[in-house]
Amino acid sequence: MVHQLLSSTENTIVHDHIALRTFDDQKVQIDALMMPLVSSGYTCKAKYTFPKTHISAQHYEHPDGSLPKVFISHLECHHFSEKFQATIETLLTQIPQNLIGQWDFFLTARPWKISFDSYETLKNENAYAAWVAAFGFRPTHFAVQTNLLEQYSELTTLNSFLKTHGFELNNTGGEIQGSPEVFLEQSSLKAAKTLVEFSDGMYPITGTYYEFAKRYSMPNGTLFNGFIPESASNLFQNTNSQAFTLDRSDAS
């Protein structure tokens, strides 16, 4: 809906980046999943760490600047309980071996079955892991590059436009993350809940969302293409599910 709305007022919509999530298990670690993209020309440009949440990330770029950057992160599962790690391992063992390393890996359906009880077991320790368990490896968000927008290149103007059309913005840490001083500003829509099928019923889980990025030139005149860890940390929280609106007895 957001893409359609912007397309009705803008001639060009270019994606700045897509965001992906995984675990630090050898089977699905970042390097393994990025192999097809690396073979097509993507290269790792920077690495990021989020010690408080036990998350590490890398961002990749393609020589063709019209292609979106890829921001991919993984959770360091060894920091969590044995039950947590065992639950993750149960999921990973269900992934068909021939699926890893394929071009369409991030577009495939969730490659495992999971109960809502197992989902809650993970969520009680880590919301990031629970999200991947519920949705698989699909992108958590797509980010539009606002620099190329004609009417809404400024995030304040774009945010106001989106709110007048009924969209709710994520305000964790403020509606706009970053600043011109760090060469990157970001805002995002609040992730909406979507019904997800578990082995024991359908339940509403906070899903994917759209993000908007405005980049600024650095002193050397080149456009900043990296990411700001503090902003990324706040945006990670956009997919955290809070209270559920359906009782378990009503959802099955």
N, C-alpha and C positions, 0 to 999 in steps of 0.2 A: 504493500500500500504506500509506503514512504517513497519507494522508487518511482511508482506511478505518479505520485503527487509532484515530486521534483521534476520528473520528465515532462509534466504538463506546463512547467514554467521555465525550464532550462533546456538548452539545446544539447549540452554534453554532460553526462554523468560518468565520472571516472572513479573507480574504486582505489582508494589509497592503499588498503591492506585487508587481508583476512586474518582472523585469529583462530588458532587451533590448539587443542589440548591433548595431552597424553600422559603416560606414566613413565617412570625411569626404568621399567623392566626392559631387559635386553631385546625382547621380541618387538616391542613397540616404542623403543626409545627414539628420540628426535632424529638421529642420523639415519636410522632404518626407515622411518616413515618419509623422510625428505629425499630419499634416493632418486625417485622418478623426477622430482623437480630439479634436483641438482644436475641430473643427466641432461636436462633441457636448458641449463644455463644459469639457474639460480645459485647464488653463493651466499654463505653466511657472512654478514657484515658486522654483527655485534652480538654479545652475550650479556644477559642480565640475571641477577640473582635477587630473590626475595626471601631472605633468611627467616623472617618471622612467620611466613606461611609455607616454608619448605618447598618453594617453587623456583625453578630455573627456566630461563627462556632464551631463545635465539631469534634473530630476525634475518630474513633472507631477501635479496633483491635480484632482479633479472636485468641484464644489460638493456633490454627494451623497457624503457621507463614507463611505457603505457600499461605494462602488466603490473598487477598489484604486488606490493610487498607481502611477505608471509611472516607473521609473528606466531611462533609456536612455542608452547611452554610444556613442561612436564612436572609432575608432582613426585617428590622424593619420598616414596612410600615407607622406607625403612624407619622413618621418624614416628610411625604410628604403631598401634597395638598389633599383636600377632593375629587377632581376629580380623582386624582391618586388612592386613596384608593377605591373609588367607582368602578373604572375600574377593579382593582384587585378582588374586591368582586364579580363583575359580572362574572369573569372567574371562581372563586372558586365554585360558586353556580352551575356551570355546571358539576362538577365532580360527577360521579355516586358514591353514598355512599358506595356501596359494593366493590369499587376499593381500597379505603384507607385501608392500613394495609395488602395488599396482597403481595406475594413474587414478583410478576412480575410488581409491580406498576411502577418501574423506567424503565421498558422496554416497557410499553404501549405507544401507540400513544398519542399525545397531547390531553388531556381530555376535551377540550373546543374548541369552534369556536371563532375566533377573526378577526376583520377587520384590514387592514393596518393602518387606521386612529387611531384605539385604540392602536395599537402597537406604533405608533409615539407619541401618547399622553404620553405613559409611557416612551419612550426613551428620550423625551425632559426633563424628570426629573431624570431618572435613567436607565442606560443601562443594569444593572444586571436584573432588573424587566422585561425589554423589552425582554431580551433573554429568560427568563423563559416563558413569554407570547407567544413567537413565537415557542418554542420547547417543552414546557412542562417540565416534571421532569426527562428527560433522563440525563445521565452523561454529564457534560461539557467536561471532559477529562479523559483519561486513562493514568496512569503513569507507565513507564517501570522502573524496578529496574536495574540500570546498574552494580551494584556490582557483579552480577552473569554473566555478559557478558564476554566472553573470549578475544575478539579483541577490543571491544569498551567500556571498563569499565570506561575510563576517558572521561568526558564530552567534553573536547576540541577535542579529537580524534573523538568522536561520532558526534559532531556538524559538523566537517569538512567533515566527511563521508556523512552525510545527505545533506550538501550543494552541494557536488560534484554530487549528484543524483537529484538535482533540487529542493530540499525542502527549504523553506524559514523559518528562525528562528524568533521567537518573540524576539525583542531586547529592550522591555520596561524595563528600569533599567539595561540594559546589557544582552548579550546573556546567561550568567550564573548568576543565582540568588544564594545568599548564599556563603558559603566558608567552607573549612575544619575547620576553627576556631569555626563555629557555628554548625558543624557536619552534615551539609546538603548542597548539591549543586543541583540546578535544572535548566533545560533548557526546552524549549518547541518549537514546531513548531508553526508558525503563523497560526491562525485559518483561514481556507478558507471560502469563501462565498458559500452558497448553496441556491437553490431556495426553498422557503417556500410557502405553499399554505395558503393564507388568504381568508376570505369570499368575498373579492373584487378583487382577482387576485393573481398572483404569483410574489414574490419579493425576491431579493437576500439578505440574512441575514448572518452575520458572525456566523459560526456554531461551531462544536466541534473540538478538536485538541488532539494531542499526546504530552505527557510530559515525561521527563526523570529525574530520581532521583538517585543521588549517596549519600549514607549514610556513615558516619564515626563513629568509636568507640569513646565513651566518656572516660574520665579518669578512670572510674570504669571498663572499658573493654567491656561494653555492647554497642550494636549498637544503635545509636539514632533513635528513631522511630517517633518523633514528627514532627512539622512543624514550619517554621519561619514566623511570621506574616508579616514582611516587604516583604519577597519574595512572599507570598501568595497574598498580596495586589497588587503587580505588575502583577502577573499571572491572577488575576481577570480581568484585563483590556484587556486580549487577546481576549475576546469575544465581546468587544465593537464594534458595527458597526459604520463605519464612513460614507463617502459619498456613495450613491447607484449608481450602474452603469446602472440601467434601469430607464427610465422615467416612470411615472405612466401610461401614455397613451400607452406605449409599453409593459407593464408588465401584463396587464389584458387579 
